[in-house]
Amino acid sequence: MRWLVAIVAVSAAACSGGTKCPEPQYEGVASDEAYLSLIDGEARATADAMKGPVFTLTDGMELSADPPPTFRWSSTLALSKPGAPGPRKPSPWWRGLFISEAYAHLPPVTGVTYWLKFAVPGEKCPIELMTTRTEYTPNADLWAKLKGGTGARSITGIAAYLTENRITEGPFKMPAPVTFTVK
């Protein structure tokens, strides 16, 4: 019974006064399971100017308010561990007849995955992006939030190589945020 009271007390403390931020926008083959892996790995991410996301955007750059820009980045992160497992082979067509399958989850992610956070002055929650791509053009609603407010916006990011949603290389974070303004 004590453990139940402790769980309720911790849950109430975590929820009270805190802002519930929305889940990130998912692009490429990124999934919520991959997102949870990067959340778990965030505290141990090491700063690396090459393996973390490297933006083509110059720090302090001024962007035009319209149209929404395309943000591009790269990373030298690649699977370098010999003998690491590769992507899972597709199941045979008959497997579902004999073994129950759950359809609640997306296929596991294998490859370089990026978790980016766009902080906007005056907003409590950053705009988050979870992606396997190396470019991003915000939709009209998200761009309206990004160009709102005054002052510099900042981008931080983490890159990791996942093998079936497990971090097998990294995570690596940007050594410093990239900032930009909107005119």
N, C-alpha and C positions, 0 to 999 in steps of 0.2 A: 504494500500500500504506500510506503514511503517513496518508492521509486516513481509511482504514479503522480504523487504530489510534486515531487521534484521536477518531473517532465512538464507538468502543467505550469509550474512557477517559471521555469526557464523559457517555455514557449511564450508565456504572457509577457515576460520581461523583454524578450527578443522582438515581439510585435508592438509593444507599447512605445509610442514616441518615434518609432522608426518609420521611414518611408519605404513602402513596398515598391520597388522599381520593377518595370516590366521586363520580361525575358528579352534576350537579345534577338535581333533579326538574324535569321539563318539563311545562308547562301551557299551555293555549291552543294556538296553532300554533307555539310555539317549537321549535327543532330544534338538533341538535348543531352544525350549520354556523353557525347564528346565535350560538350559545354561543362558538364559536371566533372569530368576528368581534369579540365583546365582550371576549374575553380579549386579542386583539390590540390593541384600543382602550383597554384599562384604564389603561395608563401615561399616555395623553394626555388622559384624562377631566378636565374642568374642573369645579370645584365650582360649583353653581348651585342656589340654594334653591327655584327654581320649576320648572326643567326636569329636575332630578334627581328621584327619587321623593320625594314629600312624604306622610308617613304621617299618618293620622288619630289614631294612637296618640300620646298625650302622653308626652314624654320622662320616664322614671322611673316610669311607670305600673305599678301592681300588678295582675296578671291572675290570675283564678281558675284553679286547676289543672284543673278539669273544668267544663264540656266544653271541648274545644280552641277557642280564639278564632278569629275570622276577622280577619286583618290586611288593612287597606285602605289604599290610597295613590292619589295622582293625580300628574299632571305636565302642565305647559303645553306640553310638547314636541309639536310638530307639524311636518310637512314645510313648510318656508317657502321653499325654493329654487324659483324659477320654472323651468319646463321640465324638472324632474327626471322621470325615467321613472316611470310608474305600474306597477301590478301586471301581470304577464305574462298575456297571453291564453292560454286553454287551446289545446293543440295539436289539430289536426283528427283525427278518429277514424282516418283512414287513415295518419297519419304513422308509426306503428309498423310498418306493412307495408314501408316503404321505408327508413326510417332507424332504426337500432338505438337503443333507449332503455334507460337504466339505471334500475333500480327500487330501487337500494340507498339512495337518499336521499329525504328528505321534500321537499315543494315548498319553494321558497325563501320566506323570510319577508319581507314588506313591511309595515311599520308600526312603531309604537312597541313596543320590546322592553325588558324589565326583567331585570336580573341582581341578585338579592338574596342576601345572606349573613347568616345568623343564627348568631352566635357564642355558644357556651355555655361557661361556666366549667368547666375541667377537660377539655374535649374538644379534641383536636388539630385536628380538621377542622370547619369551619362547616357548617351545613346550608345548601345552596345551592338556589336556585330560579331557573329561567329561564322567563319567562312573557311572554305578550302580554296577560294579564289585569291587572286592577287590584285584585284581592283574592285571598287565599289562606287556606285552612283546612288546617292540617297534618293528615295522617292519624294514626292512633293511634300507630304506631311512631315517627314523627318528633316528634309531640307529647311522647311519653315522653322522648325525648332532650332536647327543648327545656325541659321542666320539670324535668329532672334537675339535679343539682348545686346549688350555693348561689351566691348573688350575682346581680348584674345580667347579663342577656343583652343583646347589642347587635345591631342591624340596620344594615347598610350596603347601599348599592345604587347601581346605575348604570342610566341610561336612555339609549337611543339610537334614532334613527329608522333603520330598515334598509330598503333597496330591494334586493330579491332577495339578502338576506344580506350586503349591503355597507353599511357605516355611511355614511349621507348627511347626517346631522345629529347632532351630539354626538360622542362620548358625554359625558354630564353625570352627575356623582356628587353624592351628598348632601354638604353642607358638613360635617356632623358625624353620627356614628351616633346612632340612637334607642335608648334603653335601656329595659328593662322587667324586672320581677321576677315570679315566680310564687309565689302563696301556697298 
